[in-house]
Amino acid sequence: MTPGPHETMTTVILDTNALMMPVELDVRIFDELDRLVGADADLVTTRSVVTELEKLSESGNGAEATAASVGRDLVSRCRIVETGESYADDAVVELAEAEGDYVLTNDRPLRDRLLERGIRVIGLRGRNTLEITEP
């Protein structure tokens, strides 16, 4: 369902670690996001996350490089946004403060930074299920 003129689409920002979850943690992130926030969510990531995935896929160890390579492919399902930050976590925080309803991450320090700023975080619960954490 497309939002009407007075409704806004839910925005979910994905960080590097979120895009690597399908390989590293066997999480079906898009199915889980559909379940949590609806199939019409606006999935967004930052240019610096894409850059980080590219570096990890080229220089990481076997498992990490594979996860990053898959993550880089999954970026095709996201809208990519330029921010003023080159460090991926800082870019995600900047974007979340500007336009994010949720951030999908399993990175605890980043999660804590987001929650301190009043931003809802989606993260891993159990083995391969996601849940929303309210600030």
Secondary structure by P-SEA (a helix, b strand, c coil): cccccccccbbbbbcccccccccccccaaaaaaaaccccccbbbbcaaaaaaaaaaaacccaaaaaaaaaaaaacccbbbbbcccccaaaaaaaaaaccccccccccaaaaaaaaaabbbbbbbcccbbbbbbcc
